[in-house]
């Protein structure tokens, strides 16, 4: 049942990602347009990261671990650093997957 739920969430995330175009990545960690990542931890998709017109938004799905949901630090475009910080908070690897058109 959990695998089925994760499959639905994954498909929904990809469907939503269709409305975002993958931008050109610059060395300073900025995107020139829009980008969409899924956030996964412990084998499930638990949230999303969106960059749209230079504004970053980290959102969590229902059931995400509270240690992740309560994160109030910066979300500034350095995805690798954010993954490291969230992994340390959770005590398990947190991964971001950039979804492309």
N, C-alpha and C positions, 0 to 999 in steps of 0.2 A: 504494500500500500504506500509506503514512504517513497519507494522508487517511482511509482506512478505519479505521486504528487511532485516530486522533484522534476520529473519529465515535463509535467504541465508547466511548472514555473520556468523551466529552461526554455521551453517553446514560446511561452509568453514573453520572456525577456528578449528572445531573438526577434519576435514579431514587433515589439516596441523599438528594438534597435533599428529596424528598417526605416524608421523616420529620421534617424540620425546618420549623417554622412561622416565617414572617418576622415579626420583632418590630417594635415601634414604635421608631423611631430618635429619640433625644434629642439635644439640641444638644451635650452633652458627649462624644458618641461612644459612649455606652453603649446596649446593647440590653436590653430588659426580659425577653426570653425566649430564643429561639434563632434563629440565622441561619446561612446557608451560602453561601459564595462559591466560585466556581472562580477559579483563578489562571492567567492565560495570559501567555505570552511568546513572541515570534517566531512567532506564528500557531498555537501549540499550547497545549493545557491541560496545565499542568505540576504543579498542586497544588490544594489546597483550604484554605480558612480557615473555621473553625467557631467560633461563639460559642454556648455552651450554659450556661445558668444563670450568666452573667457570667464564665465561664472561656473563654479564647481558645486555640485550637489551630491551628497552621499545619502542614500536612502536605504532603509532596512525593511525586509519583508517580515510578516508575522512569523513568530517563532525564532527569530534571530536571537542569539545569545545576548543577554543584557549587558555583558562587558563590552560588546561591540556597539550596541544601541546607545549606550551611555557615553561613547567617545565624543568629546567636545573640543578636540584639538583642531589644528589647521587642516584644511583640504585645499591645497594650493597648486595641484598639478604634478607633484612628484609622487607618482603612483608607487614606485618601488619603496620609497621611504614610508609611505602610508601603509603599505602591506606589512613592512617590518614592524611598525608601531602597533598595528592591530594584531599581528601575530603575537607580539610580546604581551599585549593585554589579555588575549585569549589563551595563551599557552599552547597554541597549535597553529600550524601554517594557515595564513589567509592569502588567497590568490585572487588576482584581478585578471579577467579575460576580456580583452578588447574585441568587441563584436564589429565585424566589417560588413559592408554591403555585399 
